[in-house]
Amino acid sequence: MNLLIPYVRLYNHPDPLLNEFTYGDSTKDRARKLKKLKENDYVFFHTRINGKKYITAYYIVDRVLVTSEAAKDKNIAAKYKNPHILEFRSGKRTDDDDDLILFGDPITSRILEKPLLFDKTLAEQLSLNIKFPKGKTETQVIGSATRSWRELKDKDVEVLKEAIKLWEKAGISTETILSTDEITEIIEKDLEGFIENDPSLIGENLKLIRRQLDKPVGRIDLLFEDKKGNIIVAELKLNKIGREAVNQLRRYMKWVEKETKKEVNGIMVCKGVMPAFQEDFKKLKNIKLLCYGWQLKVYPWRESN
């Protein structure tokens, strides 16, 4: 059996934990499906990004364990940081046969560098029998049809693997000049790729430490070190931002400062600032606001943006 699983990113419960290819669930009906998985089955994960659906990763199943069993194994507990394991070890979870953790094979499982757009064209190639009535957007229809876990046939797996291959082959080059329309369609992974390849876009003499760093406070997009050894936390947003985005960045900065004992500054790269927050954001300390635009230039945020 193969599965298509939706998820929502939660900073206080990062699951699936993609960087270690684990996923935990304790819902009884979902547990029944997890228990049916066998070695080498496929599990595809999808989520909403910037108003559209994307497939972001797939696991090739290694094994499925009861959370309590995994948490009590010293070798597993030392290596894996899935929240189900951490919560069991801290006493927040009890021994439950329906609380399970899926482990993907770390060699063959993949996080997609360029998430695959899950649109009508792709959906109609799969055996999900999704109907697209008038009056509803593709995203609404796909979201409703895949809100629950869906089983995939072997031929669906091949369709998705081939679609991923073609999608990545057609990925946006960092040297491509983007049109005004194209720039609005760019997704965070692309934006991260541009900045990772050329950190000078956001600052001088920056050295990349990590990209997509999963920590208890959330997933840090980019972490840099400047020439003085100070740490720069960079957060990327595709839309105009408000107070919530800045508070998120501050939370990351506070955590990094506590862990590294170093001076930490923040950089927010976004489309602009919501009008209600423009005056407040003029007073930001230790956080620099940059906006992306045509040809993916970045420039200091101004009230007129």
N, C-alpha and C positions, 0 to 999 in steps of 0.2 A: 504494500500500500504506500502511496505517496500523498503528501498533504500540501495544501495551500493555506497559510496561516496569516491572518491580519494582526497588526500590533500597533500600539500607540507609544510613543517615546515618553517615559516618565523619569524625571531626574532622581526620584527617591526609590525607584524600583526598575532599574534598567534591564529589561527582559523582553525579548531575547538579548543575551549579552553576546553581541556578534563577534567581538574580538577574541572570544575564547570558544565560540561555536557551541554555546549551551542555551537551553530554553527550559524554563520550569513552568508547571501548571498544576493546579490542585482542584480544578473543576471536574466533577465526576464524569460527565459525558465526554469531555476532552480526554480525560485519563484513559477511557476505554479505547480511544483511537491511538493514543500514544503507546499503549500496551500492545497494539497490533503491529506497530512498526518493527521491521526487521533490518538487520545489517544491510547496508547499501541501498535502502529506500531513500527517496528524496523528500525533503521538506523545504518549500519555498516560502519566504516571508515577504509581506508587502505592507506598505504604510502610505499615509498621505503626506505629500511634500508640496508646499506652495499650491494647494488647491487641486492637485492631481494625484492619481494613484501610481505608485512605483513598486516594483519588485526590487528589494535591496540586497538580498542574500539568499543562498540556499545551503542547507546542510545535507551531506550524505551521511546517513545514520551510522553511527558506531555502536551505540547502545542506549537503552533507556533504563534508568535506575530510580528506585524509590528515594526520595530526598533524604530521609533519615539514614538509609544505607550509604548513600554517597557522602553525607556529612560526617558519618562516623569513620569513614575510611581516611586515615591520616594523609595518604598520598594524594587523594582526590581533593581533600579540604585544603591542602597546601597549595595546590595548583590552580583550582577553580574558585572564582569569586561570584558565582551566580547568586543573586539575592536569596533564593530559596535555601541554599546551603548556609549562607551567612545568618539568615534569620533563624534557621533551625539550631545552629550552634549557639546563638545568643538567647535561645529560649522563646523566641517569638512564634515558632512553629512546633507542632506536636507530631508524633509519629503517626503518619496517615498513609495507608497503602495507595491512596489516590493522589498523593502529592508526589509528582514525578519530575525527573529532569532528563531531558533529551540531550545527548552528547553527540555532536557532529564529528566526523573524522577530521582532525585538524589539518591533514594533508590535502584532502580532496574537496572539503567544504570551501565555500567562497563568500566573501563580502564583495559586492559588485562595486568597482571603482566608479562606474557610471551606472547608477540604478536604471533599470529597464522600465520605460513608460508602459503602464498597464492601461491600455486604451481599448476602444471598441475593436480596432483591427486585430489586436492580439487576442482579446477575449473570444472573438468569433473563430479563432483557430483552435481553441480548446474545447473539450467536450463538456463544458459547464452548462451549456444550454441557456445562456444569458440572453434575454430578450431586451431590445432597446426601444421602448415606446416613445412616442412623440411627447414633448413637454417636459422631458427630463434630460439632464446633461449626462454625458458618458460617465463622468465621475460619480454622479449620484446613483446611476444604475449599477455600475460595477461595485461601488461601495456597499449598496444594499444586498447585492447578490453574493458578495464574498465576506459579509460581516461575520458569518459563521464559518467554521473551518470547512473546506471543500476537499474532497478526495480527487486525486489526479490519476489518470491512467498513464501507463508507460509511454504511450504516444504523446501525451500532454507534456511529459518531462522532456522528450526529445524536441518538441516544438519550442518550449521555453529555453532550452539550452542553445538551440540554433538562433533564436531571437536575441538572446544575450550576446552571442558571438557576433552577429551582424550589427547590433546596436553599439557595441564597444568598438568595432572596426570603423564605424561611422562617427566616432566621438569627435567632439570639438577640439581642434588643435589650439594650443596656447598662442599660436601665431596668427590665428584666423581673425580677420576683421569682421566683427559682428554687426549686423544691422540693428536698428532700433527695436524692431519686433523680436529679433532673435535674442537680444540681451534680456528681454523680459521673461524669456522662457528658460534662461539658464538656471540650473539647479545648484544646490550648495556644493555638491561634489565637484562640479566644474570650477566653481569659484575658488574652492580650496586648492584645486590643482593649479590654477593660474598663480595663486599667491605662494604655494609651496615651491613651484618652479622658479619664481622670481620674487623673493621676499622684499626686494627693494621697492616693490609697489606700495608697501605699507610702512617702510622705515629703513633707515640706513644700518648696514652692518648687522643684520639679523641672521642668526643661525637657527635653523629648524631643529627642535628637540623631538617633538612628536606631533602626529596628526591623528585626529579622532581618538582622544584619550578618554577611556571610560573610567570614571571614578565615582565614589558614593554621591558626590554633589551633582553629577550629570556627565554629559559627554562634551569634553573640551575640543573645539574644532582644531585649533592650531596653537602650539606652544613654542615660543622662540626664546633665545637668549641674546642679549645685545652685547656690544663690545666691552661693557663694564661688568658683565656677568649677571646683570639683572634679568629677570624673567618677564616676558611679554605674553599675555594671554590674549589671543585673537579669536573673536566670535563673529560669525558671518550670518547675516540675515538677508533674505531676498527681498523683503518688503520694507516699507517705512516702519520705524520702530517707535515704541513707547516706553514707559517706565519699566514694564515687565522685562524687556530685553536687557536693559541696563542693570536691573537688579540681578538677573541671571549671570551677567558677566561679573558683577561684583562678588557674587557667591563663589564663582570659580576662582577669582583673584584671591579671595580670603583663604580658600582652601589651599591654593598653591603656596601662598605666603606662609601658612602654618606648616606645610610639609617641607618646604625648601629653606625656610629661615632667611630668604632673600627678599630684596625689594621687588615688588611686582607692579607692573602697569598693565593697562588694558587697551585694546584696540577693537573698535566695533566697525565692521564693514557692512554697510547696508544700502538700501535704496534711498533713504532719507529719514527725516524725523516727522512724526505726526505733529500737526500744528499746535495741539494742546500742550506739548512738552518742549517746544522750541526754547522758550525763555529759561526753563529749568536746566536744559541741557547745555546752555551757554556757561553754566557754573560748574560743570563736571570737573572733578580733580582726578588725576591719574588715569583718565580714560580719554583716548583720542577717537573722534568720530570721523570715519572716511566713507565716501559714497562711491559706488561703482556706477559706470555709465557706458556709453557707446565706445566700442573698441576696448572695453574693460580697463579704462583708465580709472585710477582712484585719486580722489582729491579731497581736501578738507571740507567737512560739512559746513554749509552756510545756511542761514535762515531761509533763503530764497529757494533752496533745494526742495 
